[in-house]
């Protein structure tokens, strides 16, 4: 167990505390109504007693030899007895009345009161305490910033040396500005008596705010230097050199901007709750990230005005550092204690660097559950008119700006942090003044569980978005909330936002979400939502394609392959071969042999399967193979002409590109490869067809034109009722006169209307017009009211197929699929049908072009 410190009360109850100083016993007893403490030295070395006054100054008293005893009147709060060895090393310190002794060596303050031991609350763990005197401990700037700190610690007396760098070295802040930790870009508001804005320490960094004490816009300091010194500790620039020494007046964050706000009259008096509250709100509204408030009242009332202002700062992510007060009390003053429940403020006590304890004037944390740290207050401070002064004990007012400066540096380093995160970083990296532990039974703070709930909104259907929300609250403080989505209770990888899109892998599973955070006492909290219903599947369209290889020559074999994928799962794939879009009976294999029946037709293939959701899916090849008929005419040229028979002849013009071709009575076919081929047919001699891989205009008495190959082709009809079929390229198709049937095929085709309109004899039918790809070309000489470039503004489309207002020339009846032209644009004359283009199309002006 180690060595022990024995503390014995008048009741003779003995308690043991682990110590570096064994066998030292303190007994309290009554003597004529006065409290006394008996010091029994069973140490192996002599000790000396010192009386500590209100300012922490020691006055030497008796030396107590080994095995010696001394009796002293008990010290009340504000004074203490301090014990050192004869080399001056600190051993212990105590104060108390008749029935109470408080030892401060341990780092945890134990109060022995009528034989009942009260151990301060624990807010971190069973063996890590928040001390009721010094809270979380002394701030450690380098540790909070996770910065490298290589400065040698200061040795000797930190106060009597008059060394300004001692305080910065004590909190591990000295020269950190050289590493870039200087507060640049962050604004700190200093509220109080006003700052001497002309002081060279702050050149160019003072933002003039408002004077609520005098109700004007000039907050410059009057006769009181208090806030000028505070601003220097936060952001002094080391411009003033202290006379007679090597030390300067640099602040914790020497490049920070300072918002000057005054809530008193010129002599520092006249501060009210209302003025301070107005000052806090002003700081929030004018860009402050940190507010340094080195003021307070000895009262214990709760000001609604100040609380509301502090809450306003919390709602806008502004941190407040506030002094604990200088009233020699075991508890906090207003407003420090009155803001309990907010998470954006931190309370600062005044630490004696030489005495290793609080200055006696500094109010302690007590039993209020708020973040409380301590900082030094001794050192040089800038004053009015570019002067300076040394403060041995600057009070909690001068300790607070060290914490304000650290908050500025943390916001510079983490601009997206909240005040609660900054405060948590300051308290978690603070250093306990002592490192000794306690062998007494410890008591842990009971963690307050979060209240409220986590919920999920949104439809549990694949592809839909779920949204997580919460109504959580925690009296221990609500940290930053993060989310983790789960499927059937297992974490979903990379699903940590407040929204989640349901995918195929979630189908059939229940979804829930966890909301997690760390409260202000370091406890990790997690709240789970209820699970949703199982995610419903939606059919996912197949991706990939079906392709075919091989040539369209009779007797050749075509082969189908695919790259199909389906999130719902692929079933067994079967094939169906198509001839000009119609299923070929019995052609269900992966391969197909081109036959004579395929001549003059296009071949494609369709793949089918049933997916994992029991949906039948089909994918048809985009490309097709055109099968040319076999030539049947092999006769010689007679006078430059190759003539057919009375049968259904097939002419291959590639065999002779200079001859003219004359068909007979049958249904003749012409394969045209080069352009310029001359074909002659007589009337009433069958239905003839031209298969062309080049631009071609049908001659008289030839009815059909079918394009093949991959070239972009211009296909033009004649006066007959033509059938024109394009290839897979971008074709320009014009039927001219007659009631023509036009099919563009794949590609971005343009269907041209270029001959005089006639409702009976010149209305084309376009079988596959696709507004997203194809165009309808309107000849300007026919559609005179449109004109080139006019159609976009004057096109009017109506489902009922009638004109409603003037200048509306094109009419589309989506029920019949008829496109008409109204020459006067007013409906007075009859609209003339132009073409039948398909029903229920969504047309816009951009689907038409005037040629």
C-alpha positions in Angstrom: 0.0 0.0 0.0 3.0 2.4 0.4 3.4 5.1 3.0 0.5 6.9 4.7 -0.6 10.3 5.8 -2.6 9.8 9.0 -5.4 12.3 9.7 -7.2 11.9 13.0 -10.3 13.9 14.1 -11.4 14.7 17.6 -13.5 11.5 17.3 -10.2 9.6 16.9 -11.3 8.1 13.6 -8.2 7.5 11.5 -8.1 7.7 7.6 -5.2 6.9 5.4 -4.1 8.7 2.3 -1.2 7.6 0.1 1.6 10.1 0.3 5.3 10.7 -0.3 5.5 11.8 3.3 5.0 8.8 5.6 4.2 8.9 9.3 3.0 12.4 9.6 -0.2 12.6 11.7 -2.5 15.5 12.1 -5.1 15.6 14.9 -7.8 18.2 15.3 -9.3 18.9 18.7 -11.2 21.5 20.7 -9.5 23.7 23.2 -11.7 26.2 25.0 -14.0 26.4 22.0 -11.1 27.1 19.7 -10.0 24.6 17.0 -6.4 23.3 17.2 -4.4 20.9 15.1 -1.7 18.7 16.6 1.2 17.9 14.2 3.1 14.7 15.1 6.3 14.2 13.1 7.1 10.6 12.8 9.1 11.3 9.7 12.8 10.5 9.3 13.5 14.2 8.9 12.7 17.5 10.5 9.9 19.7 9.2 9.2 23.4 9.4 5.7 25.1 9.7 4.8 28.2 7.7 1.8 30.4 8.1 0.3 31.4 4.7 -1.5 34.7 4.6 -4.3 35.8 2.2 -1.9 36.6 -0.6 -0.1 33.3 -0.3 3.0 34.8 1.5 4.7 32.3 3.9 5.8 33.3 7.4 8.2 30.8 9.0 7.2 29.3 12.4 8.4 26.4 14.4 10.7 23.6 13.3 9.4 20.2 14.4 12.2 17.6 14.7 11.8 13.9 14.1 9.4 12.4 16.6 8.5 15.9 17.7 5.0 17.4 18.2 3.7 20.9 17.6 0.2 22.4 18.2 -1.2 25.2 16.1 -4.5 27.0 16.1 -6.5 25.8 13.1 -6.4 28.0 10.0 -9.7 29.1 8.5 -10.5 29.5 4.8 -8.2 32.1 3.3 -5.2 31.1 5.4 -3.3 27.8 5.8 -0.5 26.0 7.5 2.2 24.8 5.1 4.8 22.1 5.9 8.2 21.9 4.2 11.3 20.0 4.9 14.4 21.9 5.9 15.5 22.1 2.3 12.3 24.0 1.4 10.6 21.1 -0.3 6.8 21.1 -0.1 5.4 18.3 2.2 1.8 19.2 3.0 -0.7 22.0 3.6 -3.8 22.1 5.8 -6.5 24.3 7.1 -9.8 23.8 8.9 -11.8 24.5 12.0 -12.5 22.4 15.1 -14.0 19.4 13.3 -12.6 19.8 9.8 -9.2 19.4 8.2 -8.6 19.8 4.5 -5.3 18.4 2.9 -4.4 19.8 -0.5 -1.3 17.8 -1.3 -3.1 14.9 -2.9 -4.6 16.7 -5.8 -8.0 15.6 -4.4 -9.4 17.6 -1.6 -10.6 15.5 1.3 -12.9 16.9 3.9 -13.2 15.2 7.3 -16.4 16.4 9.0 -17.7 14.8 12.2 -16.1 11.5 11.2 -18.0 11.4 7.8 -15.7 11.4 4.8 -16.9 13.3 1.8 -15.1 12.5 -1.4 -15.5 15.0 -4.3 -17.6 13.9 -7.3 -15.9 12.0 -10.1 -16.7 13.1 -13.6 -14.1 11.2 -15.5 -13.6 7.7 -14.0 -13.3 6.0 -10.7 -9.8 7.1 -10.1 -9.6 10.4 -12.0 -11.3 13.2 -10.2 -12.5 16.8 -10.8 -11.1 18.5 -7.8 -13.5 20.7 -5.9 -10.8 23.3 -5.5 -9.0 23.4 -8.8 -11.4 21.5 -11.1 -9.6 19.8 -14.0 -6.3 21.4 -13.1 -3.8 23.8 -14.8 -4.3 24.4 -18.5 -1.6 22.9 -20.8 -1.5 24.8 -24.0 1.0 22.7 -25.9 -0.8 19.5 -25.0 -4.2 20.9 -26.0 -2.8 21.9 -29.4 -0.9 18.6 -29.7 2.1 20.8 -30.4 5.8 20.1 -29.9 7.1 21.9 -26.8 10.8 22.1 -26.3 11.2 25.1 -24.0 13.0 24.5 -20.8 10.8 24.8 -17.7 11.3 27.9 -15.6 13.2 27.4 -12.4 13.3 29.5 -9.3 10.5 31.7 -7.9 8.0 32.4 -10.5 6.7 35.5 -8.7 9.6 37.2 -7.1 11.6 36.9 -10.3 9.2 39.4 -12.0 9.6 37.2 -15.0 6.7 37.6 -17.5 7.6 34.5 -19.4 7.2 32.4 -16.3 3.4 32.2 -16.6 3.6 31.2 -20.3 6.2 28.6 -19.5 4.1 27.3 -16.6 1.2 26.5 -19.0 3.5 25.3 -21.8 2.7 28.2 -24.1 6.0 30.1 -24.4 7.1 30.7 -28.0 4.4 28.5 -29.5 3.5 31.5 -31.7 6.8 30.8 -33.6 5.2 27.5 -34.8 2.2 29.3 -36.2 0.0 29.0 -33.1 -0.7 32.8 -33.0 -4.5 33.1 -33.3 -4.5 34.8 -36.6 -8.0 34.9 -38.2 -9.8 34.5 -34.9 -11.6 37.3 -33.1 -11.8 37.4 -29.3 -14.2 39.9 -27.6 -12.9 41.5 -24.4 -15.8 42.9 -22.3 -15.2 45.3 -19.4 -13.7 48.7 -18.9 -12.6 49.2 -22.5 -9.2 48.8 -24.1 -6.6 51.5 -24.8 -6.9 51.0 -28.6 -3.9 53.2 -29.2 -1.6 50.9 -27.3 1.2 49.8 -29.6 0.7 46.2 -28.4 -2.5 46.0 -30.5 -1.5 48.0 -33.5 -4.0 47.2 -36.3 -5.8 44.4 -34.5 -8.4 46.3 -32.4 -12.0 46.2 -33.7 -13.9 49.0 -32.1 -17.2 47.8 -30.8 -19.7 49.6 -28.6 -19.7 51.4 -25.2 -22.8 50.1 -23.3 -21.7 51.9 -20.2 -21.9 55.3 -21.8 -24.2 54.4 -24.6 -21.9 55.5 -27.4 -19.8 53.9 -30.2 -16.5 54.8 -28.5 -15.5 51.9 -26.2 -11.9 53.1 -25.6 -10.7 52.8 -22.1 -11.2 55.7 -19.7 -9.2 55.8 -16.5 -9.3 52.1 -15.7 -6.6 49.8 -17.3 -8.2 46.5 -16.4 -9.3 45.3 -19.9 -6.2 46.7 -21.5 -4.2 44.3 -19.4 -6.6 41.4 -20.1 -6.3 42.0 -23.9 -2.5 42.0 -23.5 -2.4 38.6 -21.9 -4.6 37.2 -24.7 -3.0 38.9 -27.7 -0.1 41.2 -26.7 2.4 41.5 -29.5 5.6 41.8 -27.5 6.1 45.4 -28.6 6.5 46.8 -25.1 9.8 45.8 -23.5 9.9 45.6 -19.7 12.4 48.1 -18.4 15.3 46.6 -16.5 14.7 43.0 -17.7 14.9 40.8 -20.8 11.2 39.9 -20.7 8.4 41.2 -22.8 4.6 41.4 -22.8 3.7 38.8 -25.5 0.3 37.2 -25.2 -0.9 33.6 -25.7 -2.3 34.4 -29.2 -0.4 37.5 -30.4 -2.0 37.7 -33.9 -5.6 37.4 -32.8 -8.1 40.2 -33.6 -9.7 41.9 -30.5 -13.2 43.2 -30.4 -13.4 46.0 -27.9 -16.7 46.2 -25.9 -17.3 48.3 -22.9 -20.0 47.6 -20.3 -18.9 50.1 -17.6 -18.4 53.8 -17.3 -14.9 55.3 -17.5 -13.8 54.5 -13.9 -14.9 50.8 -14.2 -18.1 51.1 -12.3 -21.7 51.0 -13.4 -21.8 47.4 -14.7 -25.2 45.8 -14.7 -26.6 42.5 -15.8 -28.4 44.2 -18.7 -25.3 45.9 -20.0 -23.2 42.7 -19.7 -25.9 40.8 -21.5 -26.1 43.4 -24.3 -22.3 43.2 -24.6 -22.4 39.4 -25.0 -25.0 39.6 -27.7 -23.1 42.3 -29.5 -19.9 40.2 -29.4 -21.8 37.3 -30.9 -23.4 39.4 -33.7 -20.1 41.0 -34.6 -17.9 38.0 -35.3 -16.4 37.0 -32.0 -15.5 33.3 -31.7 -14.4 33.7 -28.1 -15.6 36.1 -25.3 -13.3 36.9 -22.4 -15.4 37.9 -19.4 -13.2 38.9 -16.4 -16.0 40.1 -14.2 -18.8 38.9 -11.9 -20.8 39.5 -8.8 -20.5 38.1 -5.3 -24.2 37.3 -5.5 -25.7 33.8 -5.9 -28.8 34.8 -7.8 -29.4 33.6 -11.3 -29.8 36.4 -13.9 -32.2 35.5 -16.6 -30.8 38.3 -18.8 -27.2 36.9 -18.5 -28.3 33.3 -18.9 -30.3 34.2 -22.1 -27.3 36.1 -23.5 -25.0 33.1 -22.8 -27.5 30.8 -24.4 -27.6 33.1 -27.4 -23.8 32.7 -27.6 -24.1 28.9 -27.3 -26.7 28.8 -30.1 -24.2 30.7 -32.4 -21.2 28.5 -31.4 -19.4 31.3 -29.4 -17.3 30.2 -26.4 -17.2 32.3 -23.1 -14.3 32.2 -20.7 -15.5 33.6 -17.3 -13.6 34.3 -14.1 -14.4 32.3 -11.0 -14.4 35.4 -8.7 -12.1 36.6 -5.9 -14.2 36.3 -2.8 -12.3 33.6 -0.8 -15.2 31.3 -1.3 -15.6 27.5 -1.6 -18.1 28.0 -4.4 -18.5 30.1 -7.6 -20.1 33.5 -8.0 -22.6 34.7 -10.5 -22.5 34.3 -13.5 -20.1 31.4 -13.4 -22.3 29.1 -11.4 -25.6 30.4 -12.9 -24.9 29.1 -16.4 -24.9 25.5 -15.4 -26.5 23.5 -18.2 -24.9 25.4 -21.0 -22.0 23.8 -22.9 -20.2 26.9 -24.3 -18.5 28.4 -21.2 -15.5 27.5 -19.0 -14.7 28.9 -15.6 -11.2 30.0 -14.6 -9.6 30.0 -11.1 -6.4 31.8 -10.1 -3.4 29.5 -9.6 -0.3 30.4 -7.4 2.7 29.2 -9.3 5.0 29.3 -6.3 2.5 27.9 -3.7 1.3 25.2 -6.0 -2.3 25.9 -5.0 -5.0 28.4 -5.6 -4.5 32.0 -4.5 -6.5 32.3 -1.3 -8.8 34.9 -2.9 -9.8 32.7 -5.8 -13.2 31.1 -5.6 -13.1 27.3 -5.8 -15.2 25.1 -8.0 -17.2 23.6 -5.2 -20.1 21.3 -5.9 -21.3 23.0 -9.1 -20.9 20.7 -12.1 -19.3 23.0 -14.6 -16.0 22.9 -16.5 -13.4 24.6 -14.2 -9.7 25.0 -14.9 -7.0 27.2 -13.3 -4.3 29.4 -14.8 -1.6 31.8 -13.4 -2.2 35.5 -13.0 1.3 36.8 -12.1 3.3 38.8 -14.6 3.7 42.0 -16.5 0.6 43.6 -18.0 0.3 46.3 -20.6 -1.5 49.5 -19.2 -2.8 52.8 -20.5 -0.7 55.1 -22.6 1.9 52.4 -23.6 2.9 51.7 -20.0 3.1 48.5 -18.1 2.8 47.2 -14.5 3.6 44.0 -12.6 0.9 42.0 -10.8 2.0 39.4 -8.3 -1.6 38.3 -7.9 -3.8 39.5 -10.7 -6.8 37.6 -9.5 -9.1 35.4 -11.5 -9.5 38.4 -13.9 -5.9 37.9 -15.0 -6.1 34.1 -15.1 -9.1 34.1 -17.4 -7.4 35.6 -20.5 -4.8 32.7 -20.5 -7.7 30.3 -21.1 -9.4 32.7 -23.6 -6.1 32.8 -25.5 -5.9 29.0 -25.6 -9.5 28.8 -26.9 -8.5 31.2 -29.7 -5.6 29.0 -30.7 -7.9 25.9 -30.7 -10.4 27.7 -32.9 -7.5 28.7 -35.2 -6.4 25.1 -35.4 -10.0 23.6 -35.7 -12.2 26.3 -37.2 -15.1 23.8 -37.5 -15.1 22.8 -33.8 -17.9 23.8 -31.5 -17.3 25.5 -28.1 -18.1 22.2 -26.4 -15.4 20.5 -28.3 -12.9 23.2 -27.5 -13.8 23.1 -23.8 -13.5 19.3 -23.8 -10.0 19.6 -25.3 -9.0 22.2 -22.7 -10.3 20.2 -19.7 -9.1 16.8 -20.9 -5.5 18.1 -21.4 -5.3 20.1 -18.2 -2.6 19.0 -15.7 -3.5 18.0 -12.2 -1.2 19.9 -9.8 -0.3 16.7 -8.0 0.1 13.1 -9.1 -0.4 11.2 -5.9 -3.3 8.7 -5.7 -5.8 7.9 -3.0 -6.2 4.6 -1.2 -9.6 5.5 0.2 -12.7 4.0 -1.4 -13.5 6.1 -4.4 -17.0 7.1 -5.6 -17.8 7.6 -9.3 -20.2 10.1 -10.7 -23.3 8.3 -11.9 -23.5 8.8 -15.6 -26.7 10.5 -16.8 -28.2 8.5 -19.6 -29.4 10.4 -22.7 -33.0 11.0 -23.1 -35.0 11.4 -26.3 -35.0 9.1 -29.3 -33.5 8.3 -32.7 -35.9 7.8 -35.5 -35.8 7.0 -39.2 -38.1 8.5 -41.9 -38.5 7.5 -45.5 -39.9 4.5 -47.5 -38.1 1.2 -47.0 -38.0 0.5 -50.7 -34.8 -0.1 -52.7 -33.5 3.1 -54.2 -35.3 5.3 -51.6 -33.4 7.6 -49.1 -33.8 7.1 -45.4 -33.2 10.1 -43.1 -32.0 9.8 -39.4 -33.1 12.4 -36.9 -33.0 12.6 -33.1 -34.5 14.4 -30.1 -31.6 13.5 -27.8 -30.7 15.4 -24.7 -28.1 14.7 -22.0 -27.7 16.6 -18.7 -24.0 15.6 -18.9 -23.7 17.6 -22.2 -24.5 16.6 -25.7 -21.5 16.1 -27.9 -21.3 16.0 -31.7 -23.6 13.3 -32.9 -22.5 10.8 -35.5 -24.5 8.1 -37.2 -23.9 4.4 -38.1 -26.5 2.6 -40.3 -27.1 -1.1 -39.8 -28.8 -3.9 -41.8 -30.2 -6.7 -39.7 -28.1 -5.4 -36.8 -24.7 -5.4 -38.6 -22.9 -2.2 -39.5 -23.1 -1.1 -43.1 -19.7 -0.1 -44.4 -19.2 3.7 -45.0 -22.8 4.4 -44.0 -22.1 7.1 -41.4 -24.2 10.1 -42.6 -27.6 11.2 -41.5 -29.0 9.9 -44.8 -28.7 6.5 -46.4 -29.8 5.3 -49.9 -31.2 1.8 -49.9 -29.4 -0.5 -52.3 -29.9 -4.0 -53.6 -27.8 -5.5 -50.7 -30.4 -4.2 -48.2 -33.4 -5.8 -49.9 -35.1 -8.2 -47.5 -33.3 -6.7 -44.4 -34.5 -4.5 -41.6 -32.6 -1.2 -41.3 -31.7 0.7 -38.1 -29.3 3.5 -37.1 -27.1 4.2 -34.1 -26.5 7.8 -32.9 -23.3 8.1 -30.9 -21.5 11.0 -29.1 -19.2 11.6 -26.2 -20.7 13.7 -23.4 -18.9 16.5 -21.6 -17.5 14.0 -19.0 -15.9 11.7 -21.6 -18.6 9.0 -21.5 -19.3 7.5 -24.9 -23.1 7.3 -25.4 -25.1 5.4 -28.0 -28.8 5.4 -28.8 -30.4 3.1 -31.4 -33.5 3.6 -33.5 -36.1 1.0 -33.9 -35.7 -1.3 -36.9 -37.7 -0.6 -40.0 -39.7 -3.1 -42.0 -37.7 -5.2 -44.4 -36.6 -3.4 -47.5 -38.8 -4.1 -50.5 -37.3 -4.8 -53.8 -37.9 -2.9 -57.0 -37.1 -4.3 -60.4 -33.6 -3.2 -61.7 -33.4 -2.9 -65.4 -30.6 -5.0 -66.9 -27.4 -3.4 -68.0 -25.0 -4.4 -70.7 -25.9 -5.4 -74.2 -26.5 -8.2 -76.7 -24.2 -8.3 -79.8 -24.1 -10.5 -82.9 -21.2 -11.4 -85.1 -21.0 -12.8 -88.6 -22.0 -11.6 -92.1 -25.5 -11.5 -93.7 -24.6 -13.9 -96.5 -26.9 -16.8 -97.1 -25.4 -20.0 -95.6 -23.2 -18.0 -93.1 -23.6 -18.5 -89.3 -24.4 -15.6 -87.0 -23.4 -15.8 -83.3 -25.0 -14.0 -80.3 -23.1 -12.9 -77.2 -24.0 -10.8 -74.3 -22.6 -8.7 -71.4 -25.9 -8.5 -69.5 -25.8 -7.8 -65.7 -28.8 -7.4 -63.3 -28.7 -6.3 -59.7 -31.7 -8.5 -59.1 -29.7 -11.6 -60.3 -29.4 -13.2 -63.7 -31.4 -16.3 -64.6 -30.6 -18.7 -67.5 -30.4 -16.7 -70.7 -32.2 -17.9 -73.9 -32.1 -16.4 -77.4 -34.7 -15.6 -80.1 -33.7 -14.6 -83.6 -35.7 -11.9 -85.3 -36.4 -11.2 -89.0 -37.2 -7.5 -89.5 -38.4 -7.5 -85.8 -40.5 -10.6 -86.1 -39.6 -13.8 -84.3 -38.3 -16.6 -86.6 -40.0 -19.8 -85.7 -37.6 -22.4 -84.2 -34.6 -20.0 -84.1 -33.8 -20.2 -80.4 -30.2 -21.1 -80.3 -27.1 -19.0 -79.7 -26.3 -19.3 -83.4 -28.3 -18.8 -86.6 -27.6 -19.9 -90.2 -28.7 -17.2 -92.7 -31.3 -18.7 -95.2 -32.8 -17.6 -98.5 -35.9 -16.5 -96.6 -33.9 -13.8 -95.0 -33.0 -12.1 -98.3 -34.0 -8.4 -98.2 -34.6 -8.5 -94.4 -32.6 -7.5 -91.3 -31.7 -10.0 -88.7 -31.3 -9.3 -85.0 -31.4 -11.3 -81.8 -33.2 -11.0 -78.4 -31.9 -12.4 -75.1 -34.4 -13.3 -72.4 -34.2 -14.5 -68.7 -36.1 -14.4 -65.4 -34.3 -12.4 -62.7 -34.0 -13.1 -59.0 -37.2 -11.1 -58.4 -39.1 -13.3 -60.8 -39.4 -10.6 -63.5 -39.0 -11.6 -67.1 -36.3 -9.3 -68.8 -35.5 -9.0 -72.5 -32.6 -7.2 -74.2 -32.5 -6.9 -78.0 -29.3 -6.4 -80.0 -28.9 -2.8 -81.1 -27.3 -3.7 -84.3 -28.8 -5.9 -87.0 -27.4 -7.8 -90.1 -29.1 -7.0 -93.4 -29.4 -9.9 -95.7 -29.2 -9.1 -99.4 -31.1 -11.3 -101.9 -29.0 -13.4 -104.3 -28.6 -12.1 -107.8 -30.6 -14.0 -110.4 -29.8 -12.1 -113.6 -26.6 -13.0 -115.3 -27.5 -12.1 -118.9 -25.1 -10.0 -121.0 -25.4 -6.3 -121.7 -27.4 -5.6 -124.9 -27.0 -2.1 -126.2 -25.9 -0.9 -122.7 -29.0 -2.4 -121.0 -29.3 -5.5 -118.7 -32.9 -6.6 -119.0 -34.9 -8.8 -116.6 -37.5 -11.5 -117.2 -41.2 -11.8 -116.4 -40.1 -13.5 -113.1 -39.2 -11.9 -109.8 -35.6 -10.9 -110.8 -32.7 -9.8 -108.5 -30.2 -7.4 -110.1 -26.8 -6.9 -108.5 -25.6 -3.6 -110.0 -22.1 -4.1 -108.6 -21.5 -6.6 -111.4 -21.7 -3.8 -114.0 -21.8 -0.3 -112.8 -22.0 1.3 -116.3 -25.0 -0.6 -117.6 -28.6 0.5 -117.4 -31.1 -1.9 -115.8 -34.5 -2.7 -117.1 -37.0 -4.8 -115.1 -39.8 -7.0 -116.3 -43.2 -7.8 -115.1 -42.3 -9.5 -111.8 -41.5 -8.0 -108.3 -37.9 -7.1 -109.1 -35.1 -6.2 -106.7 -32.1 -4.1 -107.3 -28.9 -4.1 -105.2 -27.3 -0.7 -105.5 -23.8 -0.2 -104.2 -22.4 2.8 -106.1 -24.5 5.8 -106.8 -25.6 6.8 -110.3 -27.2 3.5 -111.3 -30.0 4.0 -113.8 -33.1 1.7 -113.3 -36.1 1.6 -115.5 -39.5 0.0 -114.7 -42.8 0.2 -116.6 -46.1 0.9 -114.9 -48.1 -2.0 -113.6 -45.2 -4.4 -113.6 -45.2 -5.6 -110.0 -43.9 -4.1 -106.8 -40.2 -3.3 -107.1 -37.6 -2.7 -104.4 -34.2 -1.0 -104.4 -31.6 -2.1 -101.7 -29.1 0.7 -101.6 -25.9 1.4 -99.6 -25.6 4.9 -101.2 -27.9 7.9 -101.5 -30.6 7.1 -103.9 -33.8 8.6 -105.5 -36.5 6.1 -106.6 -37.2 6.2 -110.3 -40.8 6.1 -111.6 -42.7 2.9 -111.1 -40.3 1.6 -108.4 -42.1 1.5 -105.1 -39.7 0.5 -102.3 -36.3 1.7 -101.1 -34.4 -0.1 -98.3 -31.0 1.1 -97.1 -28.2 -1.1 -95.9 -24.6 -0.6 -94.7 -23.3 1.9 -92.1 -23.2 5.1 -94.2 -25.4 8.1 -93.6 -27.7 8.0 -96.7 -30.2 10.4 -98.3 -33.2 8.4 -99.4 -35.8 10.0 -101.7 -39.1 8.6 -103.0 -41.2 9.4 -106.1 -44.9 10.1 -106.9 -45.9 6.6 -105.8 -46.9 5.5 -102.4 -43.5 4.5 -101.4 -42.1 2.3 -98.6 -38.7 3.7 -97.5 -36.7 2.0 -94.7 -33.4 3.4 -93.3 -30.4 1.7 -91.9 -28.7 2.2 -88.5 -27.0 5.5 -89.5 -28.4 9.0 -89.4 -30.5 9.1 -92.6 -32.3 12.0 -94.4 -35.6 10.5 -95.7 -38.0 12.3 -98.0 -41.0 10.5 -99.5 -41.9 13.4 -101.9 -45.4 12.9 -103.2 -47.7 10.1 -102.3 -48.9 8.6 -99.1 -45.5 7.1 -98.1 -44.6 4.9 -95.2 -41.2 5.9 -93.8 -39.1 4.1 -91.2 -35.8 5.6 -90.1 -34.4 2.7 -88.1 -31.7 3.2 -85.6 -29.8 6.5 -85.7 -30.8 10.2 -85.6 -33.0 10.5 -88.7 -34.6 13.5 -90.4 -37.9 13.1 -92.1 -38.5 15.8 -94.7 -41.8 17.2 -95.9 -41.0 19.1 -99.2 -43.9 18.7 -101.6 -47.3 20.4 -101.8 -49.7 19.3 -99.0 -52.7 17.3 -99.9 -54.9 15.7 -97.3 -55.8 12.8 -99.6 -52.8 12.0 -101.7 -49.7 13.3 -99.8 -49.8 12.3 -96.1 -46.8 10.3 -95.0 -46.8 7.9 -92.1 -43.6 7.8 -90.0 -43.5 4.5 -88.1 -40.7 5.2 -85.6 -40.4 8.9 -85.0 -38.5 9.5 -81.7 -38.6 13.1 -80.5 -35.5 12.6 -78.4 -33.4 11.7 -81.5 -35.2 12.4 -84.8 -36.3 15.6 -86.5 -39.0 16.6 -88.9 -37.8 18.9 -91.7 -40.3 21.4 -93.0 -39.6 23.0 -96.4 -39.8 26.8 -96.1 -41.5 27.1 -99.5 -44.3 24.9 -98.3 -44.6 26.2 -94.7 -44.3 29.8 -95.6 -45.6 31.2 -92.3 -42.8 29.6 -90.4 -39.7 30.6 -92.2 -36.2 29.7 -91.3 -35.6 30.4 -87.6 -39.2 31.3 -86.8 -40.5 27.9 -85.8 -39.3 27.9 -82.2 -41.3 30.9 -81.2 -44.5 30.2 -83.3 -44.8 26.4 -83.0 -48.0 25.5 -81.1 -49.0 21.9 -80.2 -52.4 20.9 -79.0 -53.8 17.4 -78.1 -57.2 18.3 -79.4 -55.7 19.4 -82.7 -57.2 23.0 -82.9 -55.8 26.5 -83.0 -56.6 28.7 -80.0 -54.8 32.0 -80.8 -53.2 33.7 -83.8 -49.7 32.8 -85.1 -50.1 29.1 -84.2 -49.4 27.2 -87.4 -48.4 23.6 -86.4 -51.0 21.5 -84.7 -50.4 18.0 -83.2 -53.3 15.7 -82.3 -51.8 13.3 -79.8 -54.8 11.0 -79.9 -54.6 10.3 -83.7 -50.9 11.1 -84.1 -51.6 13.5 -86.9 -49.4 16.6 -87.4 -51.2 19.4 -89.4 -50.5 22.8 -90.7 -52.8 25.8 -90.4 -51.7 28.4 -93.0 -53.4 31.4 -91.4 -52.6 30.5 -87.8 -56.0 31.5 -86.5 -58.2 28.4 -87.1 -60.3 30.2 -89.7 -59.1 27.9 -92.5 -58.9 24.2 -92.3 -55.7 22.7 -91.1 -54.1 20.3 -93.6 -52.6 17.0 -92.4 -48.9 16.8 -93.0 -48.0 13.4 -91.6 -49.0 10.7 -89.1 -46.1 10.6 -86.6 -47.3 8.5 -83.7 -49.6 9.0 -80.7 -49.0 10.6 -77.3 -45.6 12.1 -78.2 -44.1 15.0 -76.1 -43.2 17.5 -78.8 -41.2 20.7 -78.5 -40.2 23.3 -81.1 -36.7 21.7 -81.2 -38.2 18.6 -82.8 -38.7 20.6 -86.0 -36.4 22.3 -88.4 -37.3 24.6 -91.3 -35.3 23.9 -94.5 
